Amino acid sequence: MFEGKVAVVTDPHHGTEKVFHVYEADIDGVTRRFAAGEFSNGVTGFYLPER
């Protein structure tokens, strides 16, 4: 995990702010960073950083 990093995202259905952890994964030799978390029971969100 990208230690201690978080992203504040907005729930697309309810407009509330959520705090998701930021992760890193090596894919085909390239390090990718993304935020992921759960909005509600069984509803998960994944976000990529803006470029």
PDBQT receptor file of N, H, CA, C and O in Angstrom, charges set to zero:
ATOM      1  N   MET A   1       0.844  -1.192   0.000  1.00  0.00    +0.000 N 
ATOM      2  CA  MET A   1       0.000   0.000   0.000  1.00  0.00    +0.000 C 
ATOM      3  C   MET A   1       0.873   1.233   0.000  1.00  0.00    +0.000 C 
ATOM      4  O   MET A   1       1.975   1.218   0.549  1.00  0.00    +0.000 OA
ATOM      5  N   PHE A   2       0.404   2.275  -0.595  1.00  0.00    +0.000 N 
ATOM      6  H   PHE A   2      -0.492   2.287  -1.041  1.00  0.00    +0.000 HD
ATOM      7  CA  PHE A   2       1.090   3.564  -0.613  1.00  0.00    +0.000 C 
ATOM      8  C   PHE A   2       0.902   4.152   0.778  1.00  0.00    +0.000 C 
ATOM      9  O   PHE A   2      -0.074   4.858   1.031  1.00  0.00    +0.000 OA
ATOM     10  N   GLU A   3       1.815   3.869   1.660  1.00  0.00    +0.000 N 
ATOM     11  H   GLU A   3       2.609   3.296   1.454  1.00  0.00    +0.000 HD
ATOM     12  CA  GLU A   3       1.690   4.038   3.107  1.00  0.00    +0.000 C 
ATOM     13  C   GLU A   3       1.132   5.385   3.548  1.00  0.00    +0.000 C 
ATOM     14  O   GLU A   3       1.726   6.432   3.293  1.00  0.00    +0.000 OA
ATOM     15  N   GLY A   4      -0.020   5.340   4.216  1.00  0.00    +0.000 N 
ATOM     16  H   GLY A   4      -0.503   4.489   4.424  1.00  0.00    +0.000 HD
ATOM     17  CA  GLY A   4      -0.606   6.519   4.834  1.00  0.00    +0.000 C 
ATOM     18  C   GLY A   4      -1.332   7.476   3.904  1.00  0.00    +0.000 C 
ATOM     19  O   GLY A   4      -1.830   8.507   4.357  1.00  0.00    +0.000 OA
ATOM     20  N   LYS A   5      -1.406   7.166   2.630  1.00  0.00    +0.000 N 
ATOM     21  H   LYS A   5      -1.001   6.328   2.263  1.00  0.00    +0.000 HD
ATOM     22  CA  LYS A   5      -2.055   8.071   1.687  1.00  0.00    +0.000 C 
ATOM     23  C   LYS A   5      -3.536   7.737   1.559  1.00  0.00    +0.000 C 
ATOM     24  O   LYS A   5      -3.928   6.571   1.555  1.00  0.00    +0.000 OA
ATOM     25  N   VAL A   6      -4.342   8.778   1.457  1.00  0.00    +0.000 N 
ATOM     26  H   VAL A   6      -4.023   9.726   1.460  1.00  0.00    +0.000 HD
ATOM     27  CA  VAL A   6      -5.777   8.619   1.265  1.00  0.00    +0.000 C 
ATOM     28  C   VAL A   6      -6.247   9.598   0.202  1.00  0.00    +0.000 C 
ATOM     29  O   VAL A   6      -5.567  10.574  -0.113  1.00  0.00    +0.000 OA
ATOM     30  N   ALA A   7      -7.425   9.318  -0.346  1.00  0.00    +0.000 N 
ATOM     31  H   ALA A   7      -7.978   8.524  -0.091  1.00  0.00    +0.000 HD
ATOM     32  CA  ALA A   7      -8.065  10.205  -1.317  1.00  0.00    +0.000 C 
ATOM     33  C   ALA A   7      -9.479  10.481  -0.828  1.00  0.00    +0.000 C 
ATOM     34  O   ALA A   7     -10.184   9.566  -0.403  1.00  0.00    +0.000 OA
ATOM     35  N   VAL A   8      -9.886  11.726  -0.888  1.00  0.00    +0.000 N 
ATOM     36  H   VAL A   8      -9.313  12.469  -1.234  1.00  0.00    +0.000 HD
ATOM     37  CA  VAL A   8     -11.250  12.095  -0.542  1.00  0.00    +0.000 C 
ATOM     38  C   VAL A   8     -12.048  12.117  -1.841  1.00  0.00    +0.000 C 
ATOM     39  O   VAL A   8     -11.728  12.868  -2.763  1.00  0.00    +0.000 OA
ATOM     40  N   VAL A   9     -13.093  11.283  -1.908  1.00  0.00    +0.000 N 
ATOM     41  H   VAL A   9     -13.352  10.672  -1.159  1.00  0.00    +0.000 HD
ATOM     42  CA  VAL A   9     -13.906  11.167  -3.116  1.00  0.00    +0.000 C 
ATOM     43  C   VAL A   9     -15.360  11.468  -2.771  1.00  0.00    +0.000 C 
ATOM     44  O   VAL A   9     -15.750  11.434  -1.604  1.00  0.00    +0.000 OA
ATOM     45  N   THR A  10     -16.143  11.757  -3.781  1.00  0.00    +0.000 N 
ATOM     46  H   THR A  10     -15.826  11.784  -4.729  1.00  0.00    +0.000 HD
ATOM     47  CA  THR A  10     -17.564  12.046  -3.584  1.00  0.00    +0.000 C 
ATOM     48  C   THR A  10     -18.398  10.878  -4.084  1.00  0.00    +0.000 C 
ATOM     49  O   THR A  10     -18.238  10.437  -5.222  1.00  0.00    +0.000 OA
ATOM     50  N   ASP A  11     -19.282  10.380  -3.242  1.00  0.00    +0.000 N 
ATOM     51  H   ASP A  11     -19.413  10.737  -2.318  1.00  0.00    +0.000 HD
ATOM     52  CA  ASP A  11     -20.187   9.304  -3.613  1.00  0.00    +0.000 C 
ATOM     53  C   ASP A  11     -21.048   9.793  -4.779  1.00  0.00    +0.000 C 
ATOM     54  O   ASP A  11     -21.757  10.790  -4.638  1.00  0.00    +0.000 OA
ATOM     55  N   PRO A  12     -21.000   9.106  -5.934  1.00  0.00    +0.000 N 
ATOM     56  CA  PRO A  12     -21.732   9.592  -7.106  1.00  0.00    +0.000 C 
ATOM     57  C   PRO A  12     -23.246   9.533  -6.967  1.00  0.00    +0.000 C 
ATOM     58  O   PRO A  12     -23.950  10.205  -7.720  1.00  0.00    +0.000 OA
ATOM     59  N   HIS A  13     -23.768   8.753  -6.032  1.00  0.00    +0.000 N 
ATOM     60  H   HIS A  13     -23.196   8.207  -5.420  1.00  0.00    +0.000 HD
ATOM     61  CA  HIS A  13     -25.224   8.626  -5.875  1.00  0.00    +0.000 C 
ATOM     62  C   HIS A  13     -25.780   9.522  -4.774  1.00  0.00    +0.000 C 
ATOM     63  O   HIS A  13     -26.902  10.017  -4.881  1.00  0.00    +0.000 OA
ATOM     64  N   HIS A  14     -25.000   9.731  -3.718  1.00  0.00    +0.000 N 
ATOM     65  H   HIS A  14     -24.088   9.329  -3.631  1.00  0.00    +0.000 HD
ATOM     66  CA  HIS A  14     -25.508  10.470  -2.562  1.00  0.00    +0.000 C 
ATOM     67  C   HIS A  14     -24.813  11.809  -2.328  1.00  0.00    +0.000 C 
ATOM     68  O   HIS A  14     -25.277  12.615  -1.521  1.00  0.00    +0.000 OA
ATOM     69  N   GLY A  15     -23.708  12.050  -3.027  1.00  0.00    +0.000 N 
ATOM     70  H   GLY A  15     -23.331  11.396  -3.683  1.00  0.00    +0.000 HD
ATOM     71  CA  GLY A  15     -23.007  13.328  -2.903  1.00  0.00    +0.000 C 
ATOM     72  C   GLY A  15     -22.221  13.506  -1.614  1.00  0.00    +0.000 C 
ATOM     73  O   GLY A  15     -21.716  14.597  -1.351  1.00  0.00    +0.000 OA
ATOM     74  N   THR A  16     -22.106  12.457  -0.804  1.00  0.00    +0.000 N 
ATOM     75  H   THR A  16     -22.517  11.570  -1.017  1.00  0.00    +0.000 HD
ATOM     76  CA  THR A  16     -21.344  12.554   0.445  1.00  0.00    +0.000 C 
ATOM     77  C   THR A  16     -19.873  12.259   0.189  1.00  0.00    +0.000 C 
ATOM     78  O   THR A  16     -19.534  11.523  -0.737  1.00  0.00    +0.000 OA
ATOM     79  N   GLU A  17     -19.004  12.833   1.008  1.00  0.00    +0.000 N 
ATOM     80  H   GLU A  17     -19.280  13.432   1.760  1.00  0.00    +0.000 HD
ATOM     81  CA  GLU A  17     -17.572  12.592   0.880  1.00  0.00    +0.000 C 
ATOM     82  C   GLU A  17     -17.184  11.313   1.608  1.00  0.00    +0.000 C 
ATOM     83  O   GLU A  17     -17.700  11.010   2.684  1.00  0.00    +0.000 OA
ATOM     84  N   LYS A  18     -16.270  10.573   1.004  1.00  0.00    +0.000 N 
ATOM     85  H   LYS A  18     -15.850  10.819   0.131  1.00  0.00    +0.000 HD
ATOM     86  CA  LYS A  18     -15.720   9.346   1.582  1.00  0.00    +0.000 C 
ATOM     87  C   LYS A  18     -14.204   9.434   1.512  1.00  0.00    +0.000 C 
ATOM     88  O   LYS A  18     -13.651  10.112   0.646  1.00  0.00    +0.000 OA
ATOM     89  N   VAL A  19     -13.545   8.751   2.416  1.00  0.00    +0.000 N 
ATOM     90  H   VAL A  19     -13.994   8.200   3.119  1.00  0.00    +0.000 HD
ATOM     91  CA  VAL A  19     -12.081   8.685   2.414  1.00  0.00    +0.000 C 
ATOM     92  C   VAL A  19     -11.685   7.262   2.015  1.00  0.00    +0.000 C 
ATOM     93  O   VAL A  19     -12.013   6.299   2.707  1.00  0.00    +0.000 OA
ATOM     94  N   PHE A  20     -10.976   7.145   0.893  1.00  0.00    +0.000 N 
ATOM     95  H   PHE A  20     -10.710   7.928   0.331  1.00  0.00    +0.000 HD
ATOM     96  CA  PHE A  20     -10.520   5.852   0.386  1.00  0.00    +0.000 C 
ATOM     97  C   PHE A  20      -9.006   5.762   0.538  1.00  0.00    +0.000 C 
ATOM     98  O   PHE A  20      -8.303   6.766   0.418  1.00  0.00    +0.000 OA
ATOM     99  N   HIS A  21      -8.510   4.563   0.802  1.00  0.00    +0.000 N 
ATOM    100  H   HIS A  21      -9.081   3.748   0.900  1.00  0.00    +0.000 HD
ATOM    101  CA  HIS A  21      -7.069   4.336   0.851  1.00  0.00    +0.000 C 
ATOM    102  C   HIS A  21      -6.499   4.347  -0.561  1.00  0.00    +0.000 C 
ATOM    103  O   HIS A  21      -7.185   3.993  -1.520  1.00  0.00    +0.000 OA
ATOM    104  N   VAL A  22      -5.239   4.755  -0.678  1.00  0.00    +0.000 N 
ATOM    105  H   VAL A  22      -4.682   5.043   0.101  1.00  0.00    +0.000 HD
ATOM    106  CA  VAL A  22      -4.535   4.760  -1.955  1.00  0.00    +0.000 C 
ATOM    107  C   VAL A  22      -3.595   3.548  -1.988  1.00  0.00    +0.000 C 
ATOM    108  O   VAL A  22      -2.871   3.274  -1.031  1.00  0.00    +0.000 OA
ATOM    109  N   TYR A  23      -3.629   2.841  -3.105  1.00  0.00    +0.000 N 
ATOM    110  H   TYR A  23      -4.217   3.063  -3.883  1.00  0.00    +0.000 HD
ATOM    111  CA  TYR A  23      -2.828   1.629  -3.293  1.00  0.00    +0.000 C 
ATOM    112  C   TYR A  23      -1.931   1.791  -4.506  1.00  0.00    +0.000 C 
ATOM    113  O   TYR A  23      -2.173   2.639  -5.365  1.00  0.00    +0.000 OA
ATOM    114  N   GLU A  24      -0.885   0.962  -4.568  1.00  0.00    +0.000 N 
ATOM    115  H   GLU A  24      -0.688   0.273  -3.870  1.00  0.00    +0.000 HD
ATOM    116  CA  GLU A  24      -0.031   0.878  -5.745  1.00  0.00    +0.000 C 
ATOM    117  C   GLU A  24       0.060  -0.572  -6.172  1.00  0.00    +0.000 C 
ATOM    118  O   GLU A  24       0.117  -1.476  -5.338  1.00  0.00    +0.000 OA
ATOM    119  N   ALA A  25       0.074  -0.790  -7.504  1.00  0.00    +0.000 N 
ATOM    120  H   ALA A  25       0.027  -0.056  -8.181  1.00  0.00    +0.000 HD
ATOM    121  CA  ALA A  25       0.229  -2.138  -8.052  1.00  0.00    +0.000 C 
ATOM    122  C   ALA A  25       1.184  -2.063  -9.229  1.00  0.00    +0.000 C 
ATOM    123  O   ALA A  25       1.099  -1.140 -10.040  1.00  0.00    +0.000 OA
ATOM    124  N   ASP A  26       2.091  -3.022  -9.332  1.00  0.00    +0.000 N 
ATOM    125  H   ASP A  26       2.160  -3.771  -8.674  1.00  0.00    +0.000 HD
ATOM    126  CA  ASP A  26       2.981  -3.109 -10.485  1.00  0.00    +0.000 C 
ATOM    127  C   ASP A  26       2.311  -3.978 -11.537  1.00  0.00    +0.000 C 
ATOM    128  O   ASP A  26       2.046  -5.159 -11.312  1.00  0.00    +0.000 OA
ATOM    129  N   ILE A  27       2.040  -3.374 -12.694  1.00  0.00    +0.000 N 
ATOM    130  H   ILE A  27       2.255  -2.415 -12.877  1.00  0.00    +0.000 HD
ATOM    131  CA  ILE A  27       1.382  -4.070 -13.792  1.00  0.00    +0.000 C 
ATOM    132  C   ILE A  27       2.277  -3.985 -15.009  1.00  0.00    +0.000 C 
ATOM    133  O   ILE A  27       2.524  -2.899 -15.534  1.00  0.00    +0.000 OA
ATOM    134  N   ASP A  28       2.760  -5.121 -15.455  1.00  0.00    +0.000 N 
ATOM    135  H   ASP A  28       2.560  -6.003 -15.029  1.00  0.00    +0.000 HD
ATOM    136  CA  ASP A  28       3.670  -5.191 -16.611  1.00  0.00    +0.000 C 
ATOM    137  C   ASP A  28       4.859  -4.245 -16.448  1.00  0.00    +0.000 C 
ATOM    138  O   ASP A  28       5.273  -3.591 -17.406  1.00  0.00    +0.000 OA
ATOM    139  N   GLY A  29       5.400  -4.175 -15.241  1.00  0.00    +0.000 N 
ATOM    140  H   GLY A  29       5.064  -4.706 -14.463  1.00  0.00    +0.000 HD
ATOM    141  CA  GLY A  29       6.580  -3.360 -14.989  1.00  0.00    +0.000 C 
ATOM    142  C   GLY A  29       6.298  -1.883 -14.774  1.00  0.00    +0.000 C 
ATOM    143  O   GLY A  29       7.231  -1.100 -14.600  1.00  0.00    +0.000 OA
ATOM    144  N   VAL A  30       5.026  -1.483 -14.780  1.00  0.00    +0.000 N 
ATOM    145  H   VAL A  30       4.267  -2.120 -14.921  1.00  0.00    +0.000 HD
ATOM    146  CA  VAL A  30       4.647  -0.088 -14.574  1.00  0.00    +0.000 C 
ATOM    147  C   VAL A  30       3.882   0.015 -13.254  1.00  0.00    +0.000 C 
ATOM    148  O   VAL A  30       2.935  -0.735 -13.016  1.00  0.00    +0.000 OA
ATOM    149  N   THR A  31       4.298   0.949 -12.402  1.00  0.00    +0.000 N 
ATOM    150  H   THR A  31       5.066   1.559 -12.595  1.00  0.00    +0.000 HD
ATOM    151  CA  THR A  31       3.612   1.136 -11.130  1.00  0.00    +0.000 C 
ATOM    152  C   THR A  31       2.381   2.009 -11.352  1.00  0.00    +0.000 C 
ATOM    153  O   THR A  31       2.476   3.126 -11.859  1.00  0.00    +0.000 OA
ATOM    154  N   ARG A  32       1.224   1.476 -10.961  1.00  0.00    +0.000 N 
ATOM    155  H   ARG A  32       1.147   0.569 -10.548  1.00  0.00    +0.000 HD
ATOM    156  CA  ARG A  32      -0.051   2.195 -11.092  1.00  0.00    +0.000 C 
ATOM    157  C   ARG A  32      -0.557   2.537  -9.699  1.00  0.00    +0.000 C 
ATOM    158  O   ARG A  32      -0.458   1.717  -8.786  1.00  0.00    +0.000 OA
ATOM    159  N   ARG A  33      -1.087   3.719  -9.528  1.00  0.00    +0.000 N 
ATOM    160  H   ARG A  33      -1.168   4.385 -10.270  1.00  0.00    +0.000 HD
ATOM    161  CA  ARG A  33      -1.647   4.151  -8.249  1.00  0.00    +0.000 C 
ATOM    162  C   ARG A  33      -3.151   4.352  -8.419  1.00  0.00    +0.000 C 
ATOM    163  O   ARG A  33      -3.603   4.884  -9.433  1.00  0.00    +0.000 OA
ATOM    164  N   PHE A  34      -3.928   3.919  -7.411  1.00  0.00    +0.000 N 
ATOM    165  H   PHE A  34      -3.561   3.487  -6.588  1.00  0.00    +0.000 HD
ATOM    166  CA  PHE A  34      -5.378   4.080  -7.464  1.00  0.00    +0.000 C 
ATOM    167  C   PHE A  34      -5.930   4.131  -6.045  1.00  0.00    +0.000 C 
ATOM    168  O   PHE A  34      -5.290   3.674  -5.098  1.00  0.00    +0.000 OA
ATOM    169  N   ALA A  35      -7.115   4.686  -5.915  1.00  0.00    +0.000 N 
ATOM    170  H   ALA A  35      -7.635   5.057  -6.684  1.00  0.00    +0.000 HD
ATOM    171  CA  ALA A  35      -7.821   4.698  -4.639  1.00  0.00    +0.000 C 
ATOM    172  C   ALA A  35      -9.004   3.750  -4.755  1.00  0.00    +0.000 C 
ATOM    173  O   ALA A  35      -9.634   3.651  -5.807  1.00  0.00    +0.000 OA
ATOM    174  N   ALA A  36      -9.298   3.052  -3.658  1.00  0.00    +0.000 N 
ATOM    175  H   ALA A  36      -8.786   3.132  -2.803  1.00  0.00    +0.000 HD
ATOM    176  CA  ALA A  36     -10.417   2.114  -3.672  1.00  0.00    +0.000 C 
ATOM    177  C   ALA A  36     -11.055   2.066  -2.292  1.00  0.00    +0.000 C 
ATOM    178  O   ALA A  36     -10.388   2.220  -1.270  1.00  0.00    +0.000 OA
ATOM    179  N   GLY A  37     -12.370   1.846  -2.292  1.00  0.00    +0.000 N 
ATOM    180  H   GLY A  37     -12.912   1.720  -3.123  1.00  0.00    +0.000 HD
ATOM    181  CA  GLY A  37     -13.082   1.729  -1.029  1.00  0.00    +0.000 C 
ATOM    182  C   GLY A  37     -14.527   1.390  -1.272  1.00  0.00    +0.000 C 
ATOM    183  O   GLY A  37     -14.960   1.214  -2.411  1.00  0.00    +0.000 OA
ATOM    184  N   GLU A  38     -15.276   1.298  -0.178  1.00  0.00    +0.000 N 
ATOM    185  H   GLU A  38     -14.924   1.440   0.747  1.00  0.00    +0.000 HD
ATOM    186  CA  GLU A  38     -16.673   0.912  -0.253  1.00  0.00    +0.000 C 
ATOM    187  C   GLU A  38     -17.572   2.108   0.064  1.00  0.00    +0.000 C 
ATOM    188  O   GLU A  38     -17.404   2.764   1.092  1.00  0.00    +0.000 OA
ATOM    189  N   PHE A  39     -18.520   2.381  -0.820  1.00  0.00    +0.000 N 
ATOM    190  H   PHE A  39     -18.657   1.847  -1.655  1.00  0.00    +0.000 HD
ATOM    191  CA  PHE A  39     -19.494   3.444  -0.583  1.00  0.00    +0.000 C 
ATOM    192  C   PHE A  39     -20.571   2.967   0.386  1.00  0.00    +0.000 C 
ATOM    193  O   PHE A  39     -20.939   3.682   1.319  1.00  0.00    +0.000 OA
ATOM    194  N   SER A  40     -21.067   1.771   0.163  1.00  0.00    +0.000 N 
ATOM    195  H   SER A  40     -20.769   1.190  -0.594  1.00  0.00    +0.000 HD
ATOM    196  CA  SER A  40     -22.073   1.166   1.035  1.00  0.00    +0.000 C 
ATOM    197  C   SER A  40     -21.963  -0.343   0.863  1.00  0.00    +0.000 C 
ATOM    198  O   SER A  40     -21.112  -0.824   0.115  1.00  0.00    +0.000 OA
ATOM    199  N   ASN A  41     -22.804  -1.077   1.538  1.00  0.00    +0.000 N 
ATOM    200  H   ASN A  41     -23.496  -0.686   2.145  1.00  0.00    +0.000 HD
ATOM    201  CA  ASN A  41     -22.736  -2.526   1.509  1.00  0.00    +0.000 C 
ATOM    202  C   ASN A  41     -22.763  -3.064   0.077  1.00  0.00    +0.000 C 
ATOM    203  O   ASN A  41     -23.790  -3.000  -0.598  1.00  0.00    +0.000 OA
ATOM    204  N   GLY A  42     -21.640  -3.587  -0.373  1.00  0.00    +0.000 N 
ATOM    205  H   GLY A  42     -20.805  -3.639   0.175  1.00  0.00    +0.000 HD
ATOM    206  CA  GLY A  42     -21.544  -4.168  -1.707  1.00  0.00    +0.000 C 
ATOM    207  C   GLY A  42     -21.333  -3.187  -2.839  1.00  0.00    +0.000 C 
ATOM    208  O   GLY A  42     -21.300  -3.606  -3.996  1.00  0.00    +0.000 OA
ATOM    209  N   VAL A  43     -21.188  -1.891  -2.560  1.00  0.00    +0.000 N 
ATOM    210  H   VAL A  43     -21.215  -1.552  -1.619  1.00  0.00    +0.000 HD
ATOM    211  CA  VAL A  43     -20.967  -0.887  -3.602  1.00  0.00    +0.000 C 
ATOM    212  C   VAL A  43     -19.555  -0.340  -3.435  1.00  0.00    +0.000 C 
ATOM    213  O   VAL A  43     -19.271   0.400  -2.492  1.00  0.00    +0.000 OA
ATOM    214  N   THR A  44     -18.674  -0.712  -4.360  1.00  0.00    +0.000 N 
ATOM    215  H   THR A  44     -18.904  -1.313  -5.125  1.00  0.00    +0.000 HD
ATOM    216  CA  THR A  44     -17.257  -0.372  -4.279  1.00  0.00    +0.000 C 
ATOM    217  C   THR A  44     -16.911   0.659  -5.342  1.00  0.00    +0.000 C 
ATOM    218  O   THR A  44     -17.486   0.659  -6.430  1.00  0.00    +0.000 OA
ATOM    219  N   GLY A  45     -15.968   1.538  -5.022  1.00  0.00    +0.000 N 
ATOM    220  H   GLY A  45     -15.500   1.538  -4.138  1.00  0.00    +0.000 HD
ATOM    221  CA  GLY A  45     -15.501   2.531  -5.986  1.00  0.00    +0.000 C 
ATOM    222  C   GLY A  45     -14.004   2.431  -6.182  1.00  0.00    +0.000 C 
ATOM    223  O   GLY A  45     -13.262   2.155  -5.239  1.00  0.00    +0.000 OA
ATOM    224  N   PHE A  46     -13.562   2.655  -7.410  1.00  0.00    +0.000 N 
ATOM    225  H   PHE A  46     -14.165   2.879  -8.176  1.00  0.00    +0.000 HD
ATOM    226  CA  PHE A  46     -12.148   2.691  -7.761  1.00  0.00    +0.000 C 
ATOM    227  C   PHE A  46     -11.889   3.983  -8.511  1.00  0.00    +0.000 C 
ATOM    228  O   PHE A  46     -12.649   4.350  -9.407  1.00  0.00    +0.000 OA
ATOM    229  N   TYR A  47     -10.818   4.676  -8.148  1.00  0.00    +0.000 N 
ATOM    230  H   TYR A  47     -10.200   4.379  -7.420  1.00  0.00    +0.000 HD
ATOM    231  CA  TYR A  47     -10.484   5.954  -8.777  1.00  0.00    +0.000 C 
ATOM    232  C   TYR A  47      -9.030   5.969  -9.195  1.00  0.00    +0.000 C 
ATOM    233  O   TYR A  47      -8.157   5.517  -8.454  1.00  0.00    +0.000 OA
ATOM    234  N   LEU A  48      -8.770   6.493 -10.387  1.00  0.00    +0.000 N 
ATOM    235  H   LEU A  48      -9.479   6.860 -10.989  1.00  0.00    +0.000 HD
ATOM    236  CA  LEU A  48      -7.417   6.720 -10.870  1.00  0.00    +0.000 C 
ATOM    237  C   LEU A  48      -7.078   8.185 -10.707  1.00  0.00    +0.000 C 
ATOM    238  O   LEU A  48      -7.969   9.034 -10.744  1.00  0.00    +0.000 OA
ATOM    239  N   PRO A  49      -5.781   8.502 -10.526  1.00  0.00    +0.000 N 
ATOM    240  CA  PRO A  49      -5.417   9.913 -10.380  1.00  0.00    +0.000 C 
ATOM    241  C   PRO A  49      -5.620  10.677 -11.687  1.00  0.00    +0.000 C 
ATOM    242  O   PRO A  49      -5.533  10.106 -12.774  1.00  0.00    +0.000 OA
ATOM    243  N   GLU A  50      -5.885  11.951 -11.566  1.00  0.00    +0.000 N 
ATOM    244  H   GLU A  50      -5.955  12.415 -10.683  1.00  0.00    +0.000 HD
ATOM    245  CA  GLU A  50      -5.984  12.812 -12.753  1.00  0.00    +0.000 C 
ATOM    246  C   GLU A  50      -4.598  12.943 -13.364  1.00  0.00    +0.000 C 
ATOM    247  O   GLU A  50      -3.592  12.923 -12.655  1.00  0.00    +0.000 OA
ATOM    248  N   ARG A  51      -4.553  13.073 -14.651  1.00  0.00    +0.000 N 
ATOM    249  H   ARG A  51      -5.370  13.089 -15.227  1.00  0.00    +0.000 HD
ATOM    250  CA  ARG A  51      -3.250  13.205 -15.320  1.00  0.00    +0.000 C 
ATOM    251  C   ARG A  51      -3.012  14.627 -15.690  1.00  0.00    +0.000 C 
ATOM    252  O   ARG A  51      -1.972  14.950 -16.263  1.00  0.00    +0.000 OA
TER     253      ARG A  51
